[in-house]
Amino acid sequence: MNGLDFEKPIIELEAKIKELKNFGSTKKIDLDPEIKKLEQKLEKMKTEIYNNLSDWQRIQIARHPTRPYTLDYIQLITTDFLELHGDRLFADDLAMVAGFAKIDNIKVIVLGHQKGRDTKENLRRNFGCAHPEGYRKAMRVMKLAEKFFLPVIVFIDTPGAYPGVGAEERGQAQAIAENLRDMMRLATPMIATIIGEGGSGGALGIGVVDRVLILQNAYYSVISPEGCASILWRNSMKAPEAANALKLTGEHLKKFGVIDEIIAEPVGGAHRDPEGVAMILKKALLKHLKDLSTLSKKELLETRYQRFRQIGAFSENNSTS
């Protein structure tokens, strides 16, 4: 298993336990007492490490190369997925996937950023960084959802929208801005889940929804920690300090009213039990879909509007002491 720096003691102990089990099995030696002690030590070590993760360490887990991506969750949570392609203006952006599906026989539209598993696929998917045509494809599909009053399920996982020359020439900023405007007006229930990285306008471009969920080890931020560190300290190596200052993980975001629910992950992260995380997420999605189904279209739009208006609200005290 690919391990992060802070996970090395855990991986080394797991390897030792596996080696002892193989040795005992091969030599017909009873090593169960020694193995049991090491397993207890392993569980204690996991608890100590994973219960005290820094924001930067959570970001590292959010970027783990074997973490489940959008298509993985679509496969695990939905049935009858039919992918739709193209923005009807320029091209089909493979960094953004979208289509029809069902969740427990509830017809929905699903869409989200998609990263690659290897270098070749990452080049095809542009590392999950969508072009303008990706955001326009997403909006085209969301307008289909509104037409047929289908709920929209969004999976967010991107370092940010692609900032290349071609993307800018084709109207990257305008595509995202139009999505922000039009999502606020779409008269159909919408739920987004940040499953990994939630970077800047690239994430928000499909994130103006009625309910926002976040996985325990995912993050949602106006800028990446490296980008923030490069601007503030002229040194990207200060990313851990920037991550702490940005308050970009679930606990902070819920306190600020940016997200509505934190989805628990197994010890070590979603990549250790994708099926388990998917079932927890599915249960949460069904709960929120049920809640939103009780609202009229007018109530839905007004509630969504007020939700975003309240983010960042503050009061002033002009009294002098």
N, C-alpha and C positions, 0 to 999 in steps of 0.2 A: 504493500500500500504506500502511495505517495504520502510522505509526512512533512509537516511543517517544523520549523526549528524548535519551537516549544514542545512539540510532541515527541521528540527524539527519545526521552527516557521511557515513554509509554511504548513506543515501537520496539525499543531494545528489550524491554521486559516481556512484551508479547512474543518476540522472536525466541527468547530464552525458554518461555513456557512451552512453545511449540516444539522446540528442540528436545526438551525433556520428555514430552509426550511421545515423540517419535523414537527417542532412545529407549524409553521404558517399554514401548510396544515391540521394538525390534529385538531387544535383549531379554524380553520377558521378565522385566524387573518392576516391582511395585514401587513407583515413585509418587503415588497419589498424595501422601502427606506433604512432601516437598512442593508438589505442584499446587496443592490447595493453599499453602502459605503464600506462594508467589502470586496466585490469583487474587487473594485477599489484599496483598500489597498493591497489585495492579489496580484494583477497584478504588482503593484509598488514594492512589496517585492520580487516577482519572478525576475523582471528585475534587481533589485539591487544585488540579490544574484547570479543569474546565469550569469550575465554579468561581474562578478568580481571573477570568480572561480580561485583558485590557481591550479597549475599543480597537486598537490596531490588530490585535490577535484575532478578534472577531472578523475584521475585514479580510485577513488572510484566509480564514475559513470560508468566507463568502466567495473568495476567488479560487477555492480549491479546484484543481483540474478535473476531479471526478464527481464534483457536486452535480446533482440533478439539474437539468436545464428545462426550458419550456416544453420541448417535445416529449421529454421524459414524463413530466407531470400530465401532459395531455394524454399520453398513453396509459398512465396509471390511474387517472381520475375520470377520464371521459370514455365514451364509446362512440362508434360511428363517425369518427373524425373525417371530414372532407375538406382538404386544404384548398384555399382560393389563392390565386396568383395575380400579380400585376396591379399597377395603379391606374391603368388605362390612359396614362399620359407619357410615360417614358420606359419603364422596365419593371421587372420583378426583383425586389430586394430580398435576398435570402437571409439577411440579418433580422428580418421581421416575418414571422409566420402567422397565418390567420386562417380561420375557416369555421365551418359548422360542426357541432358536436352535440352530445347528450351527456348530462350528469344525472344518473338515476332516472332516465327517461324524461328529464327536463331539457328541452331544446335550448341551446345556447350558442352564442358566438364566442370563440376563444381566439386570443391573439397574444403575441408577446415577442420579446427579443430572443434570438437563438444564437448561441455561441457554438463553436466547433470542438470536437474531441481531440483532433490532431491538427498539425500545421496545415495540411491540405484543406481540411474542412473549415478551419478558422479563416483561411484566405477566402473561401467561398462565402462564408457567413460574415466576413469582415469583422471577426472577433466580437460579434454582437453589437456593433456600432452601425446603426441604421442610416441610410441616405434619405434624402427628401422623398424619394419614391416609396420607401418603407413606411414613412408616416402617412403618406397619401393613400397607400394601400390599406393601412390600418383604419383610416377614416372612411374609406370607401366601404369597408366591411362593416364598420360600426353603423353607418347609415343604413345598410341592409338590415342590421339588427333592429334599428328604430322602425323601419318600414314594416317589419313582421312582428314587432314588439317582443324581440328575443333578448333575454339578459346577456350582458357582455362580461366575459371573464378575461381579465388581463393578467399576464405574467411579466413582470419587469425584471430585467437582468442585463444591464449594459453599463460600461464605464462612461458612456456619453454618446451623443450623436456624432456621426463621422464629420470631422472638421476639414476635410480635404477641399482642394480648389474646385473639383468637379461638383461636389455637393453644394458648395457655396454658390457656384454658378447656376445651379438648378433650383436655388431658393430654399436652402436648409432652414434658415431662420423663419422664413415665411410659412413653410410647411408645418413647423412646430407651433408657431403662433396661431395658425388657423385651427390646428387640432385643439389647442387650449380653449379657443373661442367656441368651436363647434361641439366639443365634448360637454361643455357647460350647458349646451342647449338640447342635447340628445334626450328625448323623452322615452328612455328605457332604462331599467336597472343596470348598474355597472359596478363591478367589484374588481379591484386590482390587488395583486399580491407581489411584494418585492421578494423574490426568491434567492437573490444573490446580490449583485451590485445594482444600486439605484443612483446612477450618476447624472446629475445636472438636468438640463432641458431634455436630454435624450431619454431620461426616465419619465419626466413630467409630461412629455409629449404624448404619452398614452396613459397618464396617471390622473386625469381630472375626472374622478369617479365618485360614486356615492359612499363606498366603504373602501378603506385602504388597510390591507393586512401586511404584515412583514414577518418573515421567518426569523427565528431567534438570533441567528448568526448572519443576517443580511444587514445591509446598510442603505441609507437614503440620504443624499447630500447634494448641496448646490455645486460642489466641486470635489474632486478626488483629494485625498490627503496629500498625495505627491504634488498635485497642482497647487494646492493651498500653500504647502511648504515652500515651493519654488517662488511663489509671489511674495510671501511674508518674510521668509528668511533667505531667499535666493539659494536654497539648499534643499533638494528633494529628500535628502537623508533625514530631514526633520519631520518626515511623514507621521511617525508615531505621535509626536507632540501635536501635530495638526489634527490628527484623528480624534484625540482627546478634546481639543478645543472646539471642533465642529459639532459635537453632540449628535452623531449620526446613526447611532444604534437604536434598537427598538425601545428600550426603557426611556431614553431621552425623548424620542419622537412621540411616544404616547403621552408623556408629561406635557409636551408642547401642543398636543392636539393634532399633530400631523398625520398620525396613523390611529386606527381604531382597535386593532387587536394584534398581539404578538403570538405567533404560532410556534409552539415548542418543538425543538429538535432533539434527537437522541444525543446521548453523551458523545461528544466528538464531532458532531455536525451531521447534516442531512445526508452526506455521502456514505455514512456508515449504515444507514437504513432508509433508502429512498422510498420503499413501499410503505414503511411505517409513517414517515412524514407525509406522504401523499394522502394516506387515509385520514390523518388528523386535519390536513388542509381541506380535504373534501368535505368533512363534517362541518368545518367552519364555513365553507362556501355555501353549503346547503342551508345552514342556519341564517346567514345573512340574506340569501336569496328569498327565504321564507319571510323574513322581516320586511324586505323591500317590496315584496309582492302585495303587501297590505296598503301601500301608498298609491294614491291616484297619480296620474302624470303631472298634474299641477303641484301636488305635494312633493313629489320626487324632485322636480326641478328647483323648487323653493328650498327644500332641505339641502340639496347639493350646493346651491348658491350660498346659503348661510354657513355651511360647513367650511367653505374656503374663505369666506369673509372673516370668520372668527380666528383663523390662523394668524398668529403674530399680533393679536389684539393687545393693547396696553392701555393703561390709564395714567393720567398726569395728576400730580398733587401740587397745586400752585400755592398752597399755604406756606407761610414763612414761620419759622420757629422763633 
